[in-house]
């Protein structure tokens, strides 16, 4: 099975988050999705975990940039090898890393 890590989900159940959730809910039987969220919660988090996805959390860039960068770097150092693909929905310059 292919393992995909999704980044860039916010706490809002907005357009991007709804699109991602719709894809994941339809493909979860054939592709395993996990999520890296720079927030204390993620849109559709309960629904995603019900589908078998894991949701990992790190500090928010807007609240503590250095901690968020450290959390993200640590996560990828430890877990990048677990994934075949990265689906990134980040579009702000602060997320350049």
C-alpha positions as a Markdown table, in Angstrom:
| # | Residue | x | y | z |
|---|---|---|---|---|
| 1 | Unk | 0.0 | 0.0 | 0.0 |
| 2 | Unk | 1.2 | 3.5 | -0.8 |
| 3 | Unk | 1.7 | 5.8 | 2.3 |
| 4 | Unk | 1.1 | 9.6 | 1.8 |
| 5 | Unk | 1.8 | 12.3 | 4.3 |
| 6 | Unk | -0.5 | 15.4 | 3.9 |
| 7 | Unk | 0.6 | 18.7 | 5.3 |
| 8 | Unk | -1.0 | 22.2 | 5.4 |
| 9 | Unk | -4.3 | 21.3 | 6.9 |
| 10 | Unk | -5.7 | 24.1 | 9.1 |
| 11 | Unk | -8.3 | 24.0 | 11.8 |
| 12 | Unk | -11.0 | 25.4 | 9.4 |
| 13 | Unk | -13.3 | 23.1 | 7.5 |
| 14 | Unk | -12.8 | 25.3 | 4.5 |
| 15 | Unk | -12.3 | 24.6 | 0.8 |
| 16 | Unk | -8.8 | 23.0 | 0.8 |
| 17 | Unk | -9.5 | 21.0 | 3.9 |
| 18 | Unk | -12.9 | 19.8 | 2.4 |
| 19 | Unk | -11.2 | 18.9 | -0.9 |
| 20 | Unk | -8.5 | 16.9 | 0.9 |
| 21 | Unk | -11.0 | 15.1 | 3.1 |
| 22 | Unk | -13.1 | 14.2 | 0.1 |
| 23 | Unk | -10.1 | 12.7 | -1.7 |
| 24 | Unk | -8.9 | 10.9 | 1.4 |
| 25 | Unk | -12.3 | 9.4 | 2.3 |
| 26 | Unk | -12.6 | 8.0 | -1.3 |
| 27 | Unk | -9.1 | 6.7 | -1.5 |
| 28 | Unk | -8.5 | 5.4 | 2.0 |
| 29 | Unk | -9.1 | 1.8 | 1.0 |
| 30 | Unk | -6.2 | 1.8 | -1.4 |
| 31 | Unk | -3.8 | 4.5 | -0.1 |
| 32 | Unk | -2.9 | 5.2 | 3.5 |
| 33 | Unk | -2.9 | 8.8 | 4.5 |
| 34 | Unk | -1.4 | 10.5 | 7.6 |
| 35 | Unk | -1.4 | 14.1 | 8.4 |
| 36 | Unk | 1.2 | 16.6 | 9.9 |
| 37 | Unk | -0.6 | 19.6 | 11.3 |
| 38 | Unk | 1.1 | 22.7 | 12.8 |
| 39 | Unk | -1.8 | 23.2 | 15.2 |
| 40 | Unk | -3.2 | 21.6 | 18.2 |
| 41 | Unk | -6.0 | 20.2 | 16.1 |
| 42 | Unk | -6.8 | 19.6 | 12.5 |
| 43 | Unk | -9.9 | 20.0 | 10.4 |
| 44 | Unk | -11.8 | 16.7 | 10.1 |
| 45 | Unk | -9.5 | 15.1 | 12.6 |
| 46 | Unk | -12.0 | 12.7 | 14.1 |
| 47 | Unk | -13.3 | 11.7 | 10.7 |
| 48 | Unk | -9.7 | 11.2 | 9.4 |
| 49 | Unk | -8.7 | 9.0 | 12.4 |
| 50 | Unk | -12.0 | 7.0 | 11.9 |
| 51 | Unk | -10.7 | 6.3 | 8.4 |
| 52 | Unk | -7.4 | 4.9 | 9.9 |
| 53 | Unk | -5.3 | 8.0 | 9.3 |
| 54 | Unk | -2.8 | 9.2 | 11.9 |
| 55 | Unk | -2.7 | 12.9 | 12.7 |
| 56 | Unk | 0.5 | 14.3 | 14.1 |
| 57 | Unk | 0.8 | 17.8 | 15.7 |
| 58 | Unk | 3.5 | 20.4 | 16.1 |
| 59 | Unk | 3.6 | 24.0 | 17.2 |
| 60 | Unk | 1.9 | 26.6 | 15.0 |
| 61 | Unk | 4.2 | 28.8 | 13.0 |
| 62 | Unk | 2.2 | 31.9 | 13.8 |
| 63 | Unk | 2.6 | 31.4 | 17.5 |
| 64 | Unk | 6.1 | 30.2 | 17.9 |
| 65 | Unk | 8.2 | 30.0 | 14.7 |
| 66 | Unk | 11.3 | 28.5 | 16.2 |
| 67 | Unk | 9.3 | 25.7 | 18.0 |
| 68 | Unk | 7.2 | 25.0 | 14.9 |
| 69 | Unk | 10.4 | 24.7 | 12.8 |
| 70 | Unk | 12.0 | 22.4 | 15.3 |
| 71 | Unk | 8.9 | 20.2 | 15.6 |
| 72 | Unk | 8.6 | 20.0 | 11.8 |
| 73 | Unk | 12.3 | 19.2 | 11.3 |
| 74 | Unk | 12.2 | 16.6 | 14.1 |
| 75 | Unk | 9.1 | 14.9 | 12.6 |
| 76 | Unk | 10.5 | 14.7 | 9.1 |
| 77 | Unk | 13.9 | 13.5 | 10.4 |
| 78 | Unk | 12.2 | 10.6 | 12.3 |
| 79 | Unk | 9.4 | 9.7 | 10.0 |
| 80 | Unk | 10.1 | 10.8 | 6.4 |
| 81 | Unk | 11.2 | 7.3 | 5.5 |
| 82 | Unk | 7.7 | 6.0 | 6.3 |
| 83 | Unk | 6.1 | 7.8 | 3.4 |
| 84 | Unk | 6.2 | 7.3 | -0.4 |
| 85 | Unk | 4.8 | 10.8 | -1.2 |
| 86 | Unk | 4.2 | 14.2 | 0.4 |
| 87 | Unk | 1.0 | 16.1 | -0.4 |
| 88 | Unk | 1.6 | 19.7 | 0.7 |
| 89 | Unk | -1.1 | 22.3 | 0.8 |
| 90 | Unk | 1.1 | 25.1 | 2.2 |
| 91 | Unk | 1.1 | 28.4 | 0.3 |
| 92 | Unk | 2.6 | 31.0 | 2.6 |
| 93 | Unk | 6.2 | 32.0 | 2.6 |
| 94 | Unk | 6.5 | 31.3 | 6.3 |
| 95 | Unk | 6.1 | 27.6 | 5.4 |
| 96 | Unk | 9.1 | 27.6 | 3.0 |
| 97 | Unk | 10.9 | 24.9 | 5.0 |
